[in-house]
Amino acid sequence: MSLVALVVAVAAGFASGFPRSDLRERLQTIATDKSPHWNRSGIEITFRDDVGVVAVAGGFEDEQSHAKATPGDAVLFGSVTKMVTAAATLQLVERGILSLDSMIVNLVDDYFKTRNGTTLTNLWNNSFITTVTLRDLLRMTSGIPDYDTDALRKYQTDNPSVTITPWDVVHMANKSSSCPPGNVTCASYSSTNYVLVGFVLAAHHNVSWADLDQRSVLPTHSDPSIYKTLQFIKSGSLENFNNPSKAVVSHGYQPDGSDVWKMSASGGWTCGNMLSGHLDVTQFLIDYLKDHVILSEKFMKKEVLQFHYLPELHLPYGLGIQNVTLNDSGILYGHLGSTYGFYSAALFNTKHNYTLVMSMNFEQPQPWSGMWDVMSVVIGNITAMYQGQ
């Protein structure tokens, strides 16, 4: 189901208002009933607002053992990682350390030369790369094609123990230009952009890609358990990941049913390697988009929340953030995620100040069909609850 169809489904699916006390039962019913329809996928739904948290799950965390999914399971969030990577980069911009209009080659060429014996300029050998800015990378207007192709998926599936490093990505990436840099009318979604943003951060901190602290952007809270499940996988698989939170890590399944448990889970580094429980993702959304702890509200409005349309996503894209407007449900800022074995959504509703985090651990032959189906019903019910208050 496309986002256009999702909007129609949500609008058509609004039930009459109902009391807040019914929300948990309704969301649990959705998770339980939708799971068998989508390959018994483990479905997690976490809703949070100023009143409290409602977290439910349905289906299986592990198909083989029939272990049931629970609301505390940690899952791979794929491209939701981009929002965290963007936030870390934009902190440096707001502080005047980096400029959005700096050319990417000026930011990383020396680092590439020192760490990899080449430069971005030489690797691309295409004059367009010298005109790509940091802003272009963050908002997907660089013209650099996506490295994440069907051929790469087949290679990773056939070689599950191989970690595809960020250096591998920049060497293997398609060096052509799909669009003149900076042109919002032909922008295209590309995870390669966010691997390069990762190198901007690594160059700034003068560390190797593996030593980049992706958690440094997370605010400190008095409760030490906050953000404990939110981790970034640099190498290895879900099976052997040393999880400091001790949360159950969910299995994930490709469209053919193959388990990604023993497959490399580094997920493109700064474009897709975040593993987390839902509650910590809701906290990031609150810190970032509601309470403006990470970036000021003024900077967010001026730079981050400036959107243009991305055809592949059927929605507007800003600086590492997506805008999903669902009629009377209100604007939803955040990011959707997809990686081998998982779909996810991390969203903040500006009308009612709630966060919604969802995940499924079974990819569908028709990408995103299951997730759109579940999202439409969940958002419709949440909106109906607010209408009933």
NULUM-721703 format. One line per 10 residues: number of its first residue (from 1); their letters; for each residue x, y, z of C-alpha. Coordinates in Angstrom, 2 decimals, padded with zeros to 5 digits. Example, Ala and Ser with C-alpha at 12.3 -4.5 7.8 and 13.67 -1.06 7.14 Angstrom:
1 = as = 012.30:-004.50:007.80; 013.67:-001.06:007.14
// end
This chain:
1 = mslvalvvav = 000.00:000.00:000.00; 001.39:003.40:-000.98; 001.43:006.40:001.34; -001.38:007.90:-000.73; -003.45:004.78:-000.09; -002.43:004.92:003.57; -003.80:008.45:003.88; -007.10:007.33:002.33; -007.26:004.27:004.57; -006.63:006.29:007.72
11 = aagfasgfpr = -009.25:008.87:006.78; -011.79:006.13:006.00; -010.88:004.07:009.05; -011.50:006.62:011.79; -013.89:005.10:014.25; -016.10:007.15:016.49; -014.37:008.49:019.58; -013.64:006.08:022.39; -012.22:006.46:025.92; -008.48:006.30:026.53
21 = sdlrerlqti = -008.96:003.26:028.77; -009.85:001.25:025.64; -006.64:002.06:023.75; -004.50:-000.78:025.08; -007.12:-003.39:024.21; -007.58:-001.94:020.73; -003.83:-001.81:019.97; -003.35:-005.33:021.35; -006.14:-006.58:019.11; -004.47:-004.98:016.10
31 = atdksphwnr = -001.07:-006.55:016.89; -002.61:-009.97:017.57; -004.98:-010.04:014.61; -002.64:-008.56:012.01; 000.29:-010.88:012.77; -001.15:-014.06:011.15; -002.06:-012.05:008.05; 001.57:-010.96:007.66; 003.52:-014.20:008.05; 003.01:-014.30:011.84
41 = sgieitfrdd = 005.30:-011.30:012.00; 006.32:-010.04:015.40; 004.48:-006.72:015.64; 005.38:-004.19:018.32; 003.42:-000.99:018.87; 004.41:001.64:021.44; 002.32:004.78:021.96; 003.43:007.49:024.38; 002.07:010.88:025.33; 002.01:013.13:028.39
51 = vgvvavaggf = -000.47:010.83:030.12; 001.53:007.62:029.79; 002.71:004.69:027.67; 000.76:001.94:025.97; 002.99:-000.85:024.62; 001.74:-004.07:023.04; 003.05:-006.88:020.86; 001.74:-009.79:018.81; 003.18:-012.64:016.77; 006.57:-014.24:017.19
61 = edeqshakat = 009.97:-012.85:018.10; 011.48:-016.19:016.99; 009.60:-018.30:014.45; 011.61:-021.46:015.07; 011.10:-021.60:018.83; 007.70:-019.89:018.68; 008.89:-017.39:021.28; 006.28:-014.65:021.39; 007.15:-011.03:020.67; 006.98:-008.74:023.69
71 = pgdavlfgsv = 006.89:-004.92:023.94; 010.42:-004.84:025.35; 012.12:-006.67:022.48; 014.95:-004.82:020.74; 014.74:-004.65:016.95; 016.81:-003.29:014.09; 015.49:000.13:013.08; 017.22:000.48:009.72; 016.88:003.96:008.28; 015.51:005.45:011.49
81 = tkmvtaaatl = 019.28:005.60:012.18; 019.46:008.45:009.66; 017.48:010.71:011.96; 019.99:010.13:014.77; 022.95:010.63:012.41; 021.42:013.85:011.12; 020.83:015.10:014.67; 024.50:014.51:015.61; 025.66:016.37:012.50; 023.20:019.22:012.91
91 = qlvergilsl = 024.36:019.79:016.48; 027.77:020.68:015.02; 026.11:022.94:012.47; 024.06:024.82:015.06; 027.20:025.32:017.14; 028.96:026.84:014.11; 031.52:024.00:013.85; 030.23:022.73:010.50; 028.39:024.51:007.69; 025.54:022.98:005.75
101 = dsmivnlvdd = 026.92:024.61:002.62; 030.44:023.18:002.93; 031.50:020.93:000.06; 031.68:017.33:001.17; 035.09:016.82:-000.48; 036.51:019.61:001.66; 035.18:017.89:004.77; 036.44:014.36:004.12; 039.18:014.27:001.46; 042.05:014.63:003.95
111 = yfktrngttl = 040.47:012.03:006.20; 040.03:009.62:003.28; 043.65:010.12:002.24; 044.97:009.46:005.73; 042.70:006.54:006.56; 042.18:004.87:003.19; 044.93:006.08:000.89; 042.59:007.85:-001.52; 040.17:010.78:-001.61; 036.47:011.12:-002.30
121 = tnlwnnsfit = 037.39:013.28:-005.28; 039.59:010.55:-006.76; 037.19:007.73:-005.91; 034.31:009.39:-007.78; 036.45:010.82:-010.58; 033.39:012.79:-011.58; 033.28:016.56:-011.32; 029.78:016.60:-009.82; 031.07:015.23:-006.49; 033.05:018.45:-005.92
131 = tvtlrdllrm = 029.79:020.43:-005.85; 027.91:018.23:-003.36; 027.33:019.96:-000.01; 026.63:018.61:003.45; 023.09:019.94:003.06; 022.71:017.88:-000.12; 023.67:014.70:001.70; 021.30:015.32:004.60; 018.29:016.19:002.44; 018.93:013.64:-000.35
141 = tsgipdydtd = 019.72:016.16:-003.10; 023.29:015.02:-003.83; 022.47:013.02:-006.94; 024.51:010.10:-005.57; 022.73:006.77:-006.29; 021.87:004.32:-003.52; 024.41:001.57:-002.85; 021.72:-000.63:-001.26; 020.68:-002.69:-004.29; 019.14:-006.12:-004.87
151 = alrkyqtdnp = 022.58:-007.36:-005.95; 024.07:-006.26:-002.63; 021.27:-007.99:-000.70; 021.97:-011.21:-002.59; 025.69:-010.93:-001.85; 025.06:-010.32:001.87; 022.57:-013.19:002.03; 025.01:-015.54:000.29; 027.86:-014.33:002.53; 026.11:-013.72:005.86
161 = svtitpwdvv = 029.24:-013.45:007.99; 030.83:-010.72:005.85; 030.66:-007.22:007.31; 030.29:-004.68:004.51; 032.22:-001.72:005.91; 031.68:001.97:005.11; 034.92:001.86:003.13; 033.46:-001.01:001.08; 030.37:001.11:000.46; 032.24:004.13:-000.92
171 = hmankssscp = 034.41:001.93:-003.10; 031.52:-000.12:-004.52; 029.04:002.75:-004.84; 027.72:003.80:-008.23; 029.75:006.90:-009.12; 027.31:008.35:-011.64; 025.00:011.27:-010.96; 021.24:010.75:-010.96; 020.49:014.47:-010.55; 022.46:017.74:-010.42
181 = pgnvtcasys = 023.43:018.34:-006.77; 021.11:020.72:-004.95; 018.19:020.22:-007.32; 015.13:019.43:-005.21; 012.97:018.70:-008.26; 014.81:015.46:-009.03; 016.04:014.46:-005.59; 016.25:010.76:-004.82; 016.56:008.67:-001.68; 020.04:007.22:-001.19
191 = stnyvlvgfv = 021.58:005.59:001.87; 025.03:006.32:000.42; 024.46:009.94:001.48; 024.33:008.95:005.13; 027.42:006.77:004.96; 029.22:009.90:003.75; 027.65:011.94:006.57; 029.09:009.33:008.92; 032.53:010.02:007.48; 031.99:013.75:008.09
201 = laahhnvswa = 031.43:012.95:011.77; 034.39:010.57:011.92; 036.63:013.18:010.28; 035.49:015.86:012.71; 036.22:013.64:015.72; 039.37:012.23:014.06; 038.43:008.62:014.76; 038.06:005.50:012.66; 034.58:004.69:011.43; 034.39:001.82:013.93
211 = dldqrsvlpt = 035.34:004.12:016.83; 032.76:006.81:016.06; 030.50:007.14:019.11; 027.04:007.24:017.55; 025.47:007.47:021.00; 027.15:010.78:021.80; 024.15:012.74:020.51; 021.83:011.15:023.10; 021.09:013.51:026.02; 021.96:012.46:029.55
221 = hsdpsiyktl = 019.03:011.69:031.84; 018.94:011.20:035.60; 017.50:007.73:035.07; 020.45:005.56:033.91; 018.12:003.05:032.26; 017.08:005.60:029.62; 018.73:004.90:026.26; 020.31:001.67:027.56; 018.72:-000.43:024.82; 019.60:002.06:022.05
231 = qfiksgslen = 022.81:000.73:020.51; 024.62:000.77:017.17; 026.01:-002.41:015.62; 029.43:-002.02:013.98; 030.10:-005.67:013.10; 028.80:-009.17:013.65; 025.27:-010.54:013.74; 022.26:-010.27:016.01; 023.20:-013.69:017.37; 026.56:-012.54:018.75
241 = fnnpskavvs = 025.81:-008.88:019.50; 026.92:-008.00:023.03; 023.76:-006.27:024.18; 024.48:-004.18:027.32; 020.79:-003.78:028.12; 020.15:-007.54:028.14; 016.85:-006.92:026.34; 015.67:-009.76:024.14; 016.88:-009.13:020.59; 014.28:-010.09:018.01
251 = hgyqpdgsdv = 014.92:-012.38:015.07; 014.10:-010.92:011.65; 012.94:-012.58:008.44; 013.43:-011.80:004.77; 010.52:-012.17:002.31; 011.48:-015.81:001.60; 011.31:-016.60:005.31; 015.07:-016.82:005.86; 016.20:-015.69:009.32; 018.74:-012.83:009.47
261 = wkmsasggwt = 019.81:-013.88:013.00; 023.27:-014.99:011.85; 023.72:-012.36:009.14; 025.93:-009.30:009.53; 023.74:-006.62:011.12; 025.91:-003.53:010.67; 023.30:-002.26:008.22; 025.28:000.44:006.44; 026.71:002.03:009.59; 025.34:005.57:010.06
271 = cgnmlsghld = 022.52:004.99:007.59; 021.01:001.94:009.24; 022.71:000.16:012.16; 020.52:001.15:015.13; 019.21:-001.57:017.44; 016.82:-000.50:020.18; 013.82:-001.17:022.29; 010.80:000.94:021.44; 010.68:002.97:024.64; 014.16:004.43:024.07
281 = vtqflidylk = 013.15:005.45:020.54; 010.11:007.27:021.93; 012.51:009.08:024.30; 014.69:010.18:021.40; 011.62:011.54:019.59; 010.65:013.48:022.72; 014.16:014.87:023.25; 014.57:015.76:019.58; 011.16:016.85:018.33; 009.07:017.73:021.38
291 = dhvilsekfm = 011.37:019.12:024.07; 014.13:020.36:021.70; 016.91:019.14:023.97; 019.16:018.16:021.05; 018.57:021.13:018.72; 016.84:024.41:019.41; 013.28:024.85:018.18; 014.37:027.89:016.18; 017.07:025.93:014.34; 014.69:023.03:013.74
301 = kkevlqfhyl = 012.14:025.31:012.09; 014.69:027.26:010.06; 016.82:024.38:008.73; 015.64:020.89:009.62; 011.91:021.09:008.92; 012.27:022.40:005.37; 010.82:019.73:003.11; 010.80:018.70:-000.52; 009.14:015.71:-002.17; 010.97:012.40:-002.66
311 = pelhlpyglg = 009.21:010.27:-005.30; 010.54:006.92:-004.03; 009.08:007.54:-000.59; 005.92:009.36:-001.72; 006.46:011.87:001.06; 008.40:015.04:001.89; 011.96:014.88:003.21; 013.82:017.48:005.26; 017.26:017.22:006.86; 017.20:013.61:007.95
321 = iqnvtlndsg = 013.51:013.70:008.76; 010.27:012.77:007.02; 006.91:014.50:007.08; 003.81:012.30:007.00; 000.64:014.36:007.11; -002.46:012.22:007.67; -005.46:014.50:007.38; -007.12:015.05:010.78; -004.52:012.87:012.51; -002.07:015.78:012.32
331 = ilyghlgsty = 001.49:016.05:011.05; 003.78:013.16:011.88; 007.48:013.99:011.88; 010.07:011.23:012.14; 011.54:008.51:009.98; 010.58:005.15:008.55; 013.07:002.30:008.58; 013.70:-000.82:006.55; 016.57:-003.26:006.76; 017.05:-006.97:006.21
341 = gfysaalfnt = 014.31:-008.66:008.23; 012.64:-005.57:009.71; 010.33:-002.63:009.07; 009.94:000.22:011.53; 008.47:003.66:012.08; 009.41:006.32:014.63; 006.94:009.21:014.58; 005.99:012.31:016.58; 002.54:013.83:016.20; 002.59:017.61:016.48
351 = khnytlvmsm = -001.16:017.99:016.98; -001.47:015.81:020.08; 002.19:015.63:021.16; 002.36:011.86:021.08; 005.08:009.51:019.88; 004.39:006.30:018.01; 007.00:003.61:017.42; 006.15:000.48:015.46; 008.07:-002.48:014.09; 007.55:-005.73:012.22
361 = nfeqpqpwsg = 010.14:-008.51:011.95; 009.05:-010.13:008.69; 009.61:-008.43:005.33; 006.88:-008.83:002.72; 007.26:-009.69:-000.99; 005.49:-006.40:-001.66; 007.70:-004.06:000.39; 005.98:-002.19:003.21; 002.54:-003.66:002.48; 002.20:-005.11:005.97
371 = mwdvmsvvig = 003.55:-002.05:007.73; 001.21:000.33:005.89; -001.70:-001.94:006.74; -000.89:-001.95:010.45; 000.02:001.76:010.57; -003.28:002.78:008.96; -005.36:001.02:011.59; -003.18:002.08:014.53; -003.12:005.76:013.59; -006.83:005.69:012.83
381 = nitamyqgq = -007.57:004.34:016.30; -005.27:006.79:018.07; -006.88:009.68:016.23; -010.35:008.40:017.12; -009.32:008.23:020.79; -008.31:011.91:020.78; -011.53:012.82:019.00; -013.44:011.19:021.82; -011.78:013.27:024.54
// end
